[in-house]
Amino acid sequence: MSLSQYGLVGLRKSWVSSHDECLLELLIEQQNCGKTTSNLFKYEVYKTVTQKLNQRFETNVDENQIKLRYYAMKKDYGVIKALLGQPGFHWDAQKQMVAADDKVWENYTAVRRDARPYRWRSFPLYDKMSIIFEDSVVGDVGARNLHLPSRVNRTLEKNVNELQCKEKKSKSAATSGYNKRPQFEAQDSIENALEESPFAARSQGVEDLSDARIIYQRCLEELQRIDELDDSEFSQAVCALKDDKNAIAFMTIRGPRRLIWLRSILN
């Protein structure tokens, strides 16, 4: 599927802060009208909001773009909420951003690299974001590493732990001279861990398909933050991340290695 079919190019180039503010106001309006179920907006809400936003700005945004922006803002709010729950962090009302001493930031981001951009970003719409996202992100605090659904994160962590144990055993066996194919053991373990993930093992939960859709949406959100990709690479990546294993790897890898890995699968 091409980039234009996803409608992502236009969103990246033309979406501005006034669109965010309008989107939040329209969502608050829908929320006040009771158009939510279990802290999630009903399907027709996105259609209504899309129509009203297009009328106000004379744009041609589609529902998928609205959903992507919604999840991007929800992710931002969740990270801010998590930061404010850590010792030493507080909300600077004047600058509209998370604040802390340099040492606090350095210690925290040394472990949580994904939080680094939030040291410099301001969120003037934070109060409005809280009206929409406060209740829905409370249960997601446990998805602390990948910003994924809690159940997915727990299963993935379990698989990673098993992978580490297998790798340790593999190294131990190789040192003892009993492992006949040590060069393949780590790769086999990785494949097994991914095969046992909620993506591949559908029997692990009836909501796996929903999880896969959410994770794919969040992959696209993260993808839009990588400015180094040209439009051709971006289009290829959108398709590549539809693969379950690619999506897991993409959300797991952090820092410069994410871009290196992503380009390796596009070649």
C-alpha positions in Angstrom: 0.0 0.0 0.0 1.4 3.4 -1.0 2.0 6.3 1.4 -0.7 8.4 -0.2 -3.2 5.6 0.5 -2.4 5.9 4.2 -2.8 9.7 3.9 0.3 10.2 6.1 2.3 12.5 4.0 -0.2 15.4 4.2 -0.6 15.0 7.9 3.2 15.2 8.5 3.5 18.4 6.5 0.3 20.3 7.3 -0.7 19.4 10.8 -0.1 22.3 13.2 -0.8 23.0 16.9 -4.1 24.7 16.1 -5.3 21.4 14.7 -4.4 19.7 17.9 -6.3 22.2 20.0 -9.4 21.9 17.7 -9.2 18.1 17.8 -9.1 18.1 21.6 -12.0 20.5 21.9 -14.1 18.4 19.5 -13.2 15.2 21.5 -14.1 16.9 24.8 -17.4 17.9 23.2 -18.1 14.3 22.2 -17.0 13.0 25.6 -19.4 15.4 27.3 -22.2 14.0 25.1 -21.5 10.5 26.4 -19.9 9.2 23.2 -17.5 6.9 25.0 -17.5 3.3 26.1 -15.0 2.0 28.7 -12.9 5.2 28.3 -12.8 4.7 24.5 -14.5 6.8 21.9 -17.2 5.2 19.9 -16.6 4.5 16.2 -18.8 7.3 14.9 -17.0 9.9 17.0 -14.0 9.9 14.7 -16.2 10.4 11.7 -18.0 13.4 13.3 -14.8 14.9 14.6 -13.1 14.5 11.1 -16.0 16.3 9.4 -16.1 19.2 11.9 -12.3 19.7 11.8 -12.2 19.7 8.0 -15.0 22.3 8.0 -13.2 24.5 10.4 -9.9 24.5 8.6 -11.0 23.8 5.1 -8.7 20.7 5.0 -9.1 17.2 3.7 -8.0 15.1 6.8 -9.4 11.6 7.0 -10.5 9.5 9.9 -7.2 7.4 10.0 -5.2 10.6 10.3 -7.4 11.7 13.2 -6.9 8.4 15.0 -3.1 8.5 14.5 -3.0 12.0 16.0 -5.2 10.9 18.8 -3.0 8.0 19.7 0.2 10.2 19.4 -1.2 12.7 21.9 -2.4 9.9 24.2 1.2 8.5 24.1 2.6 11.9 24.9 0.2 12.3 27.8 1.1 8.9 29.2 4.8 9.7 29.2 4.3 13.0 30.9 2.1 11.3 33.5 4.8 8.7 34.1 7.5 11.4 34.5 5.4 13.4 36.9 5.1 10.2 39.0 8.8 10.0 39.4 10.8 11.6 42.3 12.3 14.9 41.4 10.0 15.8 38.5 7.3 18.4 38.6 5.1 20.4 36.2 6.3 23.9 35.2 3.0 25.8 34.7 4.8 28.8 33.2 6.7 26.9 30.6 4.0 24.2 30.2 6.5 21.4 30.4 7.9 18.7 32.7 10.8 20.1 34.8 13.5 18.6 37.0 17.2 19.2 37.9 19.7 18.3 35.3 21.0 15.4 37.4 17.5 14.0 37.8 17.0 14.1 34.0 20.3 12.6 33.3 19.8 9.7 35.7 16.3 9.0 34.4 17.0 9.2 30.6 20.1 7.1 31.0 17.7 4.2 31.7 14.7 5.5 29.7 16.0 6.9 26.5 12.6 7.3 25.0 11.9 10.1 27.6 14.7 12.3 26.4 12.7 14.4 23.9 10.3 15.4 26.8 13.0 17.2 28.6 12.7 20.0 26.0 9.2 19.8 24.7 6.4 22.1 26.0 2.8 20.9 26.1 0.5 24.0 26.2 -2.5 21.7 25.7 -1.7 19.5 28.6 -4.8 20.5 30.6 -7.1 19.7 27.7 -5.2 16.4 27.1 -5.9 15.5 30.7 -9.6 15.8 30.2 -9.5 13.2 27.4 -6.7 10.9 28.5 -6.6 10.9 32.3 -8.8 7.9 32.9 -7.6 5.9 29.9 -3.9 6.1 30.7 -4.1 5.2 34.3 -4.3 1.5 33.5 -1.5 1.7 31.0 1.2 2.7 33.5 2.3 -0.9 33.6 3.2 -0.7 29.9 6.2 1.3 30.8 8.8 0.1 28.4 7.2 0.1 25.0 4.0 2.1 25.5 2.1 -1.0 24.6 -1.0 -2.6 26.2 -0.1 -4.0 29.6 -0.9 -7.6 28.7 1.3 -7.4 25.6 4.2 -5.9 27.6 3.9 -8.6 30.3 4.0 -11.4 27.7 6.9 -9.8 25.8 8.9 -9.3 29.0 8.3 -13.0 29.8 9.6 -14.0 26.4 12.6 -11.8 26.7 13.4 -13.3 30.1 13.2 -16.7 28.6 15.4 -15.6 25.7 18.1 -14.4 28.1 18.0 -17.7 30.0 18.4 -19.6 26.8 21.3 -17.4 25.7 23.1 -17.9 29.0 22.7 -21.7 28.7 23.9 -21.5 25.1 27.0 -19.6 26.1 27.6 -22.0 29.0 27.3 -25.0 26.7 29.5 -23.5 24.1 32.2 -22.9 26.7 32.0 -26.5 27.8 32.3 -27.7 24.2 28.9 -29.5 24.1 27.0 -27.1 21.9 27.3 -28.3 18.3 25.8 -25.2 16.7 26.3 -22.2 19.0 26.2 -19.8 16.0 22.5 -20.5 15.5 21.3 -20.7 19.1 20.7 -17.0 19.7 18.8 -16.6 16.5 16.7 -19.6 17.2 15.9 -18.2 20.6 14.9 -14.9 19.2 12.6 -16.6 16.6 11.0 -18.7 19.4 10.4 -15.6 21.6 8.8 -13.8 18.7 6.7 -16.8 17.7 5.4 -17.0 21.3 4.4 -13.3 21.4 0.8 -12.2 21.4 1.0 -11.6 17.7 1.8 -15.1 16.7 0.3 -17.1 19.5 -3.4 -16.1 19.0 -4.5 -18.7 21.6 -3.0 -16.6 24.4 -5.9 -14.2 24.5 -9.0 -13.3 22.7 -7.9 -9.6 22.3 -4.7 -10.3 20.4 -6.1 -9.0 17.2 -7.0 -5.8 18.9 -3.6 -5.5 20.4 -1.9 -6.0 17.1 -3.9 -3.1 15.6 -3.1 -0.9 18.5 0.6 -1.7 18.3 0.6 -1.1 14.5 -0.9 2.3 15.1 1.7 3.1 17.7 4.4 1.9 15.3 3.1 4.4 12.8 3.1 7.1 15.4 6.8 6.4 16.3 7.6 6.2 12.6 6.4 9.7 12.0 8.9 11.0 14.5 11.9 9.7 12.5 12.8 12.8 10.5 15.8 11.0 8.8 13.5 8.9 6.6 12.6 10.2 3.2 9.1 9.7 1.8 10.1 6.6 -0.1 11.6 5.0 2.9 8.7 6.0 5.0 6.2 4.4 2.6 8.2 1.2 2.6 8.4 1.2 6.4 4.6 1.6 6.7 4.2 -1.7 4.8 7.1 -3.5 6.5 5.7 -2.8 10.0 2.5 -4.6 9.2 4.6 -7.8 9.8 4.2 -8.8 13.4 7.8 -9.5 14.1 9.0 -6.3 12.4 6.5 -4.4 14.6 7.9 -6.0 17.8 11.5 -5.4 16.8 10.7 -1.8 15.9 9.1 -1.0 19.2 11.8 -2.8 21.2 14.9 -1.2 19.5 15.7 2.3 20.8 18.0 5.1 19.9 20.1 5.3 16.7 20.0 1.5 16.3 16.2 1.7 15.5 17.0 3.6 12.3 19.9 1.4 11.4 17.7 -1.7 11.8 14.8 -0.2 10.0 16.9 0.6 6.9 18.3 -2.9 7.0 14.9 -4.5 6.4 14.0 -2.0 3.7 17.0 -2.8 1.6 
